[in-house]
Amino acid sequence: MLVYCFHRNADGIVYLILRRTPRYGGFWQGVTGAVEGNEIPLEGARRELKEETGLSPARLFQVEFDYTFPLEEEWKWAYAPGVEFVKEYVFLAEISDGSEPILSFEHDRYEWMPYTPAMARLKWPNNQRALEFCNSLLTS
């Protein structure tokens, strides 16, 4: 799952972008994770959001955007044996203005930022396309 947290302030919509610790790649992204056990994607998204940021959204909803990517060798340790491809479902989480995350061990920095700077920070093209889709939903 990929969850983009957002809130609206006087400057418009801002997104929460997290930086992974060097052990986890050192790149910027939204909240990510995989379903566990018998979870459905929405339950997994809520759990990952809580684990990685401590935030409780006012609204959390799945958008009509997902993608699949091949699992690179360097990340196989993080997935169940035999996983070759990862399907990522995309969610938006509306967070109250003024709420700040409490980062887990996976991240060492965060920023709330408008769409254009957030896009520039993201490493993965799939993450960029997902944010583009989410932003179009929120601004249309």
C-alpha positions in Angstrom: 0.0 0.0 0.0 1.0 3.6 -0.5 -0.7 6.2 1.6 -0.4 9.9 0.9 -1.3 12.0 3.9 -2.6 15.5 3.2 -4.2 18.5 4.9 -5.4 21.9 3.7 -3.9 25.1 5.1 -3.9 28.7 4.1 -1.4 27.9 1.3 -3.6 25.1 -0.1 -3.0 21.3 0.0 0.2 20.0 1.5 1.4 16.4 1.5 3.4 14.5 4.1 6.6 13.1 2.6 8.9 10.8 4.6 12.6 10.1 4.2 13.6 6.5 4.7 16.6 5.9 7.0 19.8 5.0 5.1 19.3 1.3 6.1 16.0 1.4 4.2 17.2 3.3 1.2 17.4 6.9 2.2 14.8 8.1 -0.3 11.6 10.1 0.1 8.1 8.6 -0.2 4.6 8.5 1.3 3.7 5.8 3.9 4.2 2.4 2.4 3.8 -1.2 3.5 2.2 -4.5 2.9 -1.0 -6.2 4.2 -0.4 -8.7 7.0 -2.3 -11.9 7.6 -6.0 -11.6 6.7 -6.0 -7.8 6.4 -7.8 -6.1 3.5 -5.8 -3.2 2.0 -7.7 -0.5 3.9 -6.9 -2.2 7.2 -3.3 -2.5 6.2 -3.1 1.1 5.1 -4.6 2.2 8.5 -2.1 0.0 10.4 0.9 1.2 8.4 -0.1 4.8 8.8 -0.3 4.3 12.6 3.0 2.3 12.8 5.0 4.7 10.6 3.6 8.1 11.7 1.4 7.6 14.8 -1.3 9.7 12.9 -5.0 9.0 13.0 -6.7 10.3 9.8 -10.0 12.1 9.8 -10.6 10.2 6.5 -8.8 7.4 4.9 -9.9 6.1 1.5 -8.6 4.1 -1.4 -8.3 5.8 -4.7 -8.8 4.2 -8.1 -5.1 3.9 -8.8 -2.8 1.0 -8.3 0.3 -0.5 -9.9 2.5 -3.5 -9.9 6.3 -3.6 -9.9 8.9 -6.4 -9.9 10.5 -6.9 -6.5 14.2 -6.1 -6.8 16.7 -8.4 -5.1 17.8 -5.8 -2.6 14.3 -5.6 -1.1 13.4 -9.3 -1.0 14.3 -9.5 2.7 11.3 -7.3 3.5 8.7 -9.7 1.8 7.5 -13.2 2.2 9.5 -15.9 0.4 8.6 -16.4 -3.2 7.2 -12.9 -3.8 8.3 -11.7 -7.2 5.9 -8.8 -7.9 4.3 -6.2 -5.6 0.9 -4.8 -6.2 0.5 -1.4 -4.5 -2.9 0.1 -3.8 -3.0 3.8 -3.2 -4.8 5.7 -0.4 -5.4 9.2 0.7 -5.4 10.1 4.4 -6.8 13.4 5.5 -5.0 14.6 8.6 -6.0 17.5 10.8 -3.9 20.7 10.2 -1.3 21.0 12.9 -0.9 17.2 13.4 2.7 16.1 13.3 3.9 12.6 12.8 6.0 10.6 15.3 8.3 8.7 13.0 9.1 5.0 13.4 12.5 3.4 13.0 12.0 3.3 9.2 12.2 7.1 8.7 14.4 9.8 9.9 12.8 13.0 8.6 9.5 14.3 7.3 8.1 17.4 5.6 4.7 18.7 4.8 5.0 20.3 1.4 2.9 21.4 -1.6 2.5 19.2 -4.6 5.3 20.4 -6.8 8.1 20.1 -4.2 6.7 16.8 -3.1 6.8 15.5 -6.6 10.5 16.6 -6.9 11.4 14.7 -3.7 9.9 11.3 -4.7 12.4 8.8 -6.1 10.1 6.2 -7.7 8.1 7.1 -10.9 5.2 5.0 -9.6 5.1 7.1 -6.5 5.1 10.2 -8.6 2.3 9.0 -10.8 0.3 8.0 -7.7 0.7 11.5 -6.2 -0.2 13.1 -9.5 -3.4 11.1 -9.5 -4.2 11.9 -5.9 -3.5 15.6 -6.4 -5.8 15.7 -9.4 -8.6 14.2 -7.3 -8.2 16.7 -4.5 -7.9 19.8 -6.8 -10.6 19.0 -9.3 
